[in-house]
Amino acid sequence: MRFNKKTAVIAAAGLLAAAGLIYVLQTQGGGVPAAASAPPGAPAVPVAKVVMREIAPAAEFTGHLAAPDTVELRAQVSGPIIRVSVPEGGLVQRGQLLFQIDPRPFQVALDGAQAQLRQAEALLAQAQSDLSRAEQLAPGGAIPVRALENAQSKARQSEAQVAA
């Protein structure tokens, strides 16, 4: 067989076109899929295009945070809390009011103690008056010595009651 020049040029051009097409398909990802060219039984693996871009560096650390100061709350009295002055997790200053306890039971107790004090003071005044009278009457023999001693004892008891 004899080839003429025209046939040889057409054949060479066809080979070049086929080689160019294969090259373009291979470099553009349009070639044979990976799953089709993989041996049978091999799992299909997804692929992604490589793209150049800026990325922000990320870092992960494991650690433990601790506050520089710790606080231990202890109630000095018991009772129902009627107001919380600081939100949970909020910052507080030394001496700042955190909670308010219902003052009514304490006010009742204070009022009762003040009433007992006034009663003891009244009894003391009565005992001192009785003692003063007994001290005036005892030297003349108008009352027995025992009555004077009782008045002195009652006055001392009343003084102790006021002091308590």
KOLLUM-223388 format. One line per 8 residues: number of its first residue (from 1); their letters; for each residue x negated, y, z negated of C-alpha. Coordinates in nm, 3 decimals, padded with zeros to 5 digits. Each point is the difference from the previous one (the first is absolute). Layout:
REM KOLLUM-223388
NUM> A> X,Y,Z; ... .
***
This chain:
REM KOLLUM-223388
1> MRFNKKTA> 00.000,00.000,00.000; -00.108,00.332,00.089; 00.079,00.310,-00.198; 00.017,00.328,00.162; -00.102,00.320,-00.163; 00.354,00.121,-00.052; 00.104,-00.318,-00.186; -00.309,00.017,-00.219 .
9> VIAAAGLL> 00.075,00.361,-00.101; 00.363,-00.087,-00.080; -00.109,-00.303,-00.206; -00.260,00.206,-00.189; 00.256,00.275,-00.066; 00.251,-00.259,-00.130; -00.261,-00.153,-00.232; -00.093,00.344,-00.130 .
17> AAAGLIYV> 00.366,00.089,-00.056; 00.061,-00.329,-00.186; -00.311,00.052,-00.218; 00.107,00.359,-00.076; 00.351,-00.114,-00.094; -00.137,-00.267,-00.233; -00.236,00.253,-00.159; 00.279,00.256,-00.056 .
25> LQTQGGGV> 00.235,-00.259,-00.148; -00.269,-00.130,-00.238; -00.102,00.344,-00.127; 00.357,00.132,-00.042; 00.128,-00.295,-00.206; 00.226,-00.115,00.275; -00.180,-00.332,00.036; 00.118,-00.336,-00.113 .
33> PAAASAPP> 00.156,00.011,-00.352; -00.208,-00.155,-00.279; 00.266,-00.259,-00.074; -00.001,-00.121,00.361; -00.377,-00.043,00.013; -00.029,-00.156,-00.347; -00.033,-00.374,-00.030; 00.322,-00.182,-00.084 .
41> GAPAVPVA> 00.082,-00.011,-00.373; -00.191,00.318,-00.083; 00.210,00.271,-00.173; 00.081,00.318,00.189; -00.181,00.302,-00.142; 00.141,00.351,00.046; -00.243,00.257,00.132; -00.007,00.379,-00.018 .
49> KVVMREIA> -00.163,00.260,00.216; -00.308,00.164,-00.144; 00.057,00.374,-00.040; -00.249,00.261,-00.118; 00.138,00.237,-00.266; -00.087,00.175,-00.330; 00.084,-00.194,-00.315; 00.008,00.116,-00.360 .
57> PAAEFTGH> -00.216,-00.212,-00.229; 00.199,-00.179,-00.270; -00.125,-00.138,-00.329; 00.166,-00.209,-00.267; -00.123,-00.018,-00.356; 00.100,-00.207,-00.298; -00.015,00.176,-00.333; 00.160,00.087,-00.331 .
65> LAAPDTVE> 00.109,00.348,-00.106; 00.000,00.104,-00.365; 00.102,00.330,-00.155; -00.274,00.189,-00.184; 00.226,00.047,-00.303; 00.254,-00.236,-00.146; 00.292,00.083,-00.223; 00.166,-00.203,-00.269 .
73> LRAQVSGP> 00.348,00.116,-00.092; 00.126,-00.075,-00.348; 00.324,00.136,-00.137; -00.022,00.157,-00.345; 00.374,-00.047,-00.053; 00.258,-00.227,00.154; 00.318,00.105,00.173; 00.170,00.023,00.338 .
81> IIRVSVPE> -00.181,00.206,00.266; 00.223,00.277,00.131; -00.243,00.164,00.245; -00.309,-00.099,00.199; -00.203,00.314,00.078; -00.254,-00.149,00.245; 00.083,-00.200,00.313; -00.148,-00.349,00.017 .
89> GGLVQRGQ> -00.355,00.015,00.134; -00.018,00.378,-00.052; -00.299,00.185,-00.141; 00.014,00.104,-00.365; -00.208,00.229,-00.219; -00.115,-00.067,-00.356; 00.276,00.097,-00.242; 00.272,00.019,00.267 .
97> LLFQIDPR> 00.350,-00.112,-00.099; 00.074,-00.333,00.171; 00.323,-00.120,-00.161; 00.265,00.147,-00.227; 00.158,-00.226,-00.259; 00.358,00.070,-00.114; -00.041,00.235,-00.302; 00.349,-00.052,-00.147 .
105> PFQVALDG> -00.083,-00.294,-00.234; -00.303,00.190,-00.131; 00.205,00.316,-00.053; 00.255,-00.199,-00.201; -00.279,-00.147,-00.214; -00.153,00.347,-00.051; 00.335,00.148,-00.099; 00.051,-00.283,-00.250 .
113> AQAQLRQA> -00.347,00.048,-00.149; 00.055,00.376,-00.033; 00.332,-00.063,-00.175; -00.172,-00.238,-00.245; -00.268,00.263,-00.064; 00.263,00.266,-00.075; 00.175,-00.245,-00.234; -00.328,-00.080,-00.178 .
121> EALLAQAQ> -00.077,00.373,-00.033; 00.344,00.059,-00.153; -00.055,-00.286,-00.246; -00.343,00.145,-00.086; 00.151,00.342,-00.068; 00.262,-00.165,-00.224; -00.265,-00.205,-00.182; -00.222,00.308,-00.053 .
129> SDLSRAEQ> 00.298,00.193,-00.135; 00.086,-00.288,-00.238; -00.365,-00.022,-00.110; -00.016,00.374,-00.066; 00.313,-00.019,-00.216; -00.130,-00.308,-00.182; -00.333,00.173,-00.070; 00.187,00.294,-00.156 .
137> LAPGGAIP> 00.229,-00.219,-00.211; -00.246,-00.269,-00.114; -00.217,00.213,-00.234; 00.306,00.103,-00.204; 00.117,-00.362,-00.026; 00.317,00.068,00.198; -00.072,-00.306,00.222; -00.188,-00.317,-00.076 .
145> VRALENAQ> -00.361,-00.038,00.121; 00.118,-00.286,00.217; 00.222,00.239,00.202; -00.301,00.227,00.060; -00.208,-00.297,00.118; 00.282,-00.108,00.234; 00.019,00.352,00.147; -00.379,00.005,00.055 .
153> SKARQSEA> 00.012,-00.345,00.166; 00.291,00.098,00.222; -00.184,00.318,00.111; -00.315,-00.199,00.092; 00.210,-00.254,00.194; 00.172,00.281,00.189; -00.338,00.159,00.086; -00.124,-00.336,00.133 .
161> QVAA> 00.319,-00.041,00.202; -00.052,00.343,00.165; -00.367,-00.079,00.072; 00.096,-00.328,00.166 .
***
